[in-house]
């Protein structure tokens, strides 16, 4: 029987702000207004005044362009 910990992704050894960006500059896209709103909402729920890098990374990887969750 597998537990959720067995399926977890390995933890990176460095912090996200010190790692190089995995996408080339031409492949990067800015967050849409809907993604920015969800990142701001997530920061507000965590008690932060504005979204940090982790909130923005979450929004870009877990949300579609219209702000809905990716499937």
C-alpha positions, -999 to +999 in steps of 0.1 A: +000+000+000+014+034-009+010+065+013+009+101+001+045+105+012+056+077-012+043+097-041+056+130-031+081+148-054+117+150-041+125+182-024+150+204-043+182+211-026+182+248-033+156+275-028+135+286-058+149+321-058+185+307-061+178+281-089+181+291-125+148+294-144+141+261-162+124+278-191+143+299-217+134+335-218+114+332-250+091+305-234+083+326-203+049+342-201+037+368-176+008+360-153-027+369-165-048+393-145-069+363-133-038+345-121-025+376-104-059+379-086-057+344-073-020+349-062-031+380-043-060+361-027-036+333-016-013+358-001-041+376+017-053+343+031-018+336+045-017+371+060+007+387+036+002+421+021+012+411-014+020+378-032+056+365-030+075+343-055+059+311-041+024+325-046+032+335-082+049+301-089+017+284-076-005+305-098+015+299-129+017+261-124-018+254-110-040+278-127-052+281-163-050+315-181-086+323-170-078+317-133-095+283-131-077+253-117-058+232-142-070+196-146 
